[in-house]
């Protein structure tokens, strides 16, 4: 009895594996599996056919005994990371003269800093700052000069840029000069060491920009990346040298559909922010798979900006995959109802080897679906209709004949 039960369970497991695979529309063969752990780099053609959150990806293996296995993986995005260390300090001097307001800070002698964040009680200002460093408060050396800080606050805008960024400096004393005739009301200072850990990106410039005819107070620009890309940041390259400050919205083409009046395009917001002449106009956002973008700049009554190109960061996503059995493996993707995978290895990511061999992928194969022939309605054929009518006529004729005979007998 137990043998029959095991046989039935095995058949059900195989059927379950195949039913899972049948839900997917594409696959690639995985080549070069030799070790327990490998990595797979996702490609543009996979992005083009998967969901935005990349949940519809699975790796299945097929053994020589006919078993179907699922290989667990961890999705790892090679993004930039920033580590912030706060540096303890003392504010030891405050003074002012005709040249502005001065603040002196003392830090540990071993501390190296590259960022100072400032908070002010005031709104709507534009000041220029100098920052100097010294070991003895006698010999001072310039770190930054004429650094611009800005605040704009009104009914439509609330923008503040008061963070100082500069090359790493290692002094015991720092002196900040704010070139203002009135007290800037400096309320808070944070001195930081900011360490950036670079990720891995494919950076490329896009010059295929098309200016559209929109509102008179807006510049609407259509951007074609010329290929499907997985991106998480971009920079607007603006040629104008004058000062500017304008709200901007960056959108991506999410889908399109055809109507009686032609094609309709649905754009969704990717990022919102401000473009201004005081800093680089870089926008960061959650990674998205995109092909076409739209940039909308609120010019109001100002001359439109000259945006010459976009610099795009295409992010690299890797799968760290564990292979425990000898099998022929494939990566499957694109299903109608994607569901995020849940694997135990997510809790033990620290145990994954640091160096993993990359696997190769074949071309994309389409999974052919069996065409189920739809049963025709019983009365779709005219012959059935005529046959039913003949039967009805015969039945009615029979009833009529019986009724006539019964009347004649009664007479």
N, C-alpha and C positions, 0 to 999 in steps of 0.2 A: 504493500500500500504506500509506504514512504517513498519508494522509487517513483511511483506514478505521480505523487505529490511534487517531488523535486523536479520531475520532468515538466509538469504543468507550470510550476513557478519559473523554471528556466525559460520556457516558451513565452510566458508573460513578460519577463524581464527583457528579452530580446525584442519582443513586439513594442514594449514601452520605449526602448532606445530608438528603434526605427521610427516610431510615431513622433518622437521629439525631433528627429532629424528632418522628417517630412515637413515640419513647420517652416523650415528655412528655405530661402530661394537661391542662395549662392554658396559656393565653397571654394577653397584653395587647398591643394595638397601641401603638406608640410614636409620639407626635405631636410635630412641631416640629423635626425634625432639619435643621439648616442649616449647622453648622460641623463641623470635624473632631472637636472635643472637646465633650462635654456631660456632665451629671450626671443621674442618676435616683435619686430617693429611694424606698426600698422601703417598701411600705405594709403595714398589718396583714393585709389579705386575702392578700398574698403570703406573709407569715410563717406564716399559718395553714395553708398548703399546701406549705411547703418543709420540708426536713430541718433539724435543730437547728444543723448547721454551715453551712447555706446553700450547700452545694456544688452543689445541683441547680438552678442558674440559668444560662441561656444567652441570648444575644441573636443572632438570625438576621435577615438581610436578604434580600429577594427582588428581583432586578433585572428590568427589562423584557425582558431577553433570556432569562429563565428560569433564571438562575444563583442558587444559594443561597450566601450569605456568612455567616461568623460574625464578629461584632464583639467584639474583646477588651475586657475591663474590669478595673478594680481595685476591690475592695470596701474601703471606708473607713468605719470606725466613729468617730463623733464623740464620743469618750470624753474624760474628764478626764485631764490629764497633770500630773505633778508633777516639777519640776526641783529637785534638792537641791544646794546649794553648801556645802561644809564650810569653816568659818571657822577660821583658825589662831588660837590663843590661848595664854596662859601662866597657870598657876595660881600666884598670887603670895602669897596669904595663906590660912591655915587656923587657926581658933580656935573656942573654945566657952565658953559660960557657962550660967547657969541657964535661959536662954531657948532654947538649942539649939546647933547646930553651924553655923559660918559658913565659906563658901568664897568667895574673891574671884578673879575672872578678868580678865585684860587682853586686849583685842582690838584689831586695827587700827582707827584712828579713823574710817575711811571705811566700815567694815563695818556692814551692817544685818542684824539677825538676828530670827527669829520662832519659833525652836524650840531646845530644849536636851534632849538625851537623856541619862539617867542610868542607871548600872549600880551595883548594890550587891552585896556579898558575902552579905548576909543574905536569908533568905526569911521569909514570913509577918510582914508589917509593915503599918502604916497610919500615915502621917505627913502633916503639913501644912507647906507650904513658902511662903516669901516670896522674891520676886526683885526686886532694886532695881538701878537704873542710875545712873552718875555720870560726869562728865567729869574730875573732879579728886580723887576719893575724899574729898571734904569734904561736898558737897551731894549727897544721895542721894534718888532719886525712885522711888516704888513702881511696878512694872510688873505684877506679879501678887501677890495676897494670899490666904493660906489655900488654896493649891492642893493638892489631895489626890493623893497617890501611894499605891499599894496593891500588895501581893503576897500571894497565897494559894497555898500548895502543900501538897497532901496526896495520898492514894492516888487520888482521883478527879478532882482539879483541879490544874492548873498555870497560874496566871494572874498576869500582872505588868503594871501600868500605871505607867510611870515617865517618860513623855515629857511635857515642858512645852511647851504651845502658847500663844502670846500675840501681840498685834499687833506689827507690825514696829517694832523699837527700834534706835536708833543712839547708843550710848554707848561710851566707851573702856573703862569698867570696869563689871563686873557682880558683884553680891554676892548669893549664894544662902544662905538660912537654912533649915535643916531643924530643925523643932521636935521634937527627940527628946532624952530624958534620957541615952540611951546612944549611943555612937559608931555611926552608921549604916553605917560601913565603905563609903564611897563609893569605888568602884574605877575608874570610867571616866566621862568627861564628853565629849559631842560637842555642839559649838555649830554651828548650821546656819541657813542662809537657805533656806527652803522656798517655792518659787514654784509656785502652782497655775495651770494653764492650763485654763480652763473649756471643756468640750465643749458639745454641744447635746443637750438632753433635753426630753422632755415629762414634766413632773412632775405627778402627780395623787394625791389622797388616796382611800383605799379604806376605807369604813366598814362594808362588808357582811361582818361577821365572825360566825361561827357557832361557839359553844362546844360541843364534842362530849363525850360521856361516855366517858372513857378511864380510865386508872389513877388511883387516888386521889392518887398522888404527882406527877401530871403535869397540866398544862393543855394540851389539844389543841384548836386553833382552826382552823377551815376558812375560807379566804378566797377569795371569788369576785371577780376583777378586772372582771367583767362584759363583757370583750372580750379577744380574743387580743392579747397585748402582748409586745414584745421588751424585756426588762428586764435590767439589770446591777447594780442596787443597790436596797435598800429600807431604810426606817427603821421601827422599832417605836415607836409613840407610847404611852408608859406614863403613866398618870395618877397613880400612887402617889408620895407624897412621902417615904416612909421609905427607909432604906438597904436595898438588895437586891443580890444577886449570884447569878445562876442560869444554868446551861447551857441553851442553846436550839438547836434544830434546825429549819431552814426547808427544806421539801420542796415539790416541784412535781409535779402530775399528769402523768406521762409517757404513759400509755396506759390503756385500759380494755377489758374483754372480757366477753362474756356467757356465763354458765354455767347449768347446770340450777337452781342455787340463786340465780340473779340475777346482777347486774352485779358484777364485781370491778374494783378500781381499783389501779393500780400507781403508787406515789409514789417519786420519787428525790430524794436529798439535793441541795439547792441551796447551802446554807451551814450551817456550824456555828460556834458561838461562845458568848459570854457576854453576857447583859444585866445591866447593873449601874447603880447610881445615880450613879456618879462621872463618867459621860460620856454622849454621845449614842449611842443604840443603833442604829448604822448598819451594815449588812452589805453587803459588795461581793463579787461573784462573776463568773464568765464569763457573758457574755450568753446568755440562754435565752428561747425562745418559750414563754410560759405563759398559762394562763387561770385555773387554780385552784391555790391554795397551801395548805399546811398548816404551822402553827407549833406546835411542841411545846416547852413550857417545863418543865424539871425543877424542880418546886416542893419536892420532898421533904416535910418536915413543916411548911412555911411556908404562909401564906395566899396563894392564887393572886393573881397580879398583874392589874391592870385595864388590859388593852391595848385602847385605845379605837379605834385605827385604824392603818393603814399608809400611809406616804408612799413612793410607788414612782417610780423614775426609768426612764422608757421611752426607750431609746437610739435614736438616729437613725443608720441605715446608708445610705450613698450608694454608688452605682456611678459611677466615672469611666470613661466609655465613649469609645472612639475609632472614629469612622465614616470610612472611607476611600473608600467608593463610594456612588453615588447608588442608593438602593434603598428599599423599604418594609420597615421594621424592626419586629420584635416581640420581646418578652421572654417566654421560655418557662420554666416551672418545674414541679416535681413529677415525679419519675421514680422508678422502683422501685429502681434501683441507682445512686445519685448518685456522681459522681466529681469531685473538685476540678479546676477548669480551670487550665491552665498557659499563661500568655501572656508574651511577651517584654516587654511594657510594664511588668511588675512590676519589672524591673531598671532602668527609666528613669523612675521615678515623679517625680523632681525636674524632669523636662522637661514635666510636665503644667501647663498654665496655672493661675494662682491663682484666677481667676474664671471659673466655668463656668456657662453657661445651663442651667437645669433644664428637663427635658422632661416633658411630660404623658403619662399613661397612660390607656388606655381602660378600660372595665369588663373583667372577667375572662370569657374564653371557654373553654368546655370543648372539648377536642379529641375528636371522635367517633371511636371505634375501630371498624374493620370487624369485623362479627360473622362469624367463620369457622364455617360449618355443619359440625358434626361428622358424619363418615361413620358411618352405622348399621352395626352388626355384620351379617355375612352371614346369621346365623340368628336375627336379631331378629324377623323376620316368621314367623308360623305357616305360611304358604303354602310358604316354603322348606323348613321341616321336613317337611311332608307330601310335598313333591316328592322330597326325598332319601329318605324312607321308601319311596315308591313305586318309586324307582330300585333301592333295595336289595332290595325284594321281587322285582322283575323279575329282577335278577341272580341272586339265590338260587334263584328258580324255574327259571331257565335251567340252572343247574348241576345242580339236582336232576333235571330232565328228561333231561339228557345222561347222568347216572349211571344212571338207570333203563334207558335205551336200551342202554347198554353191557352191563348185566347180562343183558338179554334176548338180546343177540347171543351172549354167552358160553354161555348155556344151549343 
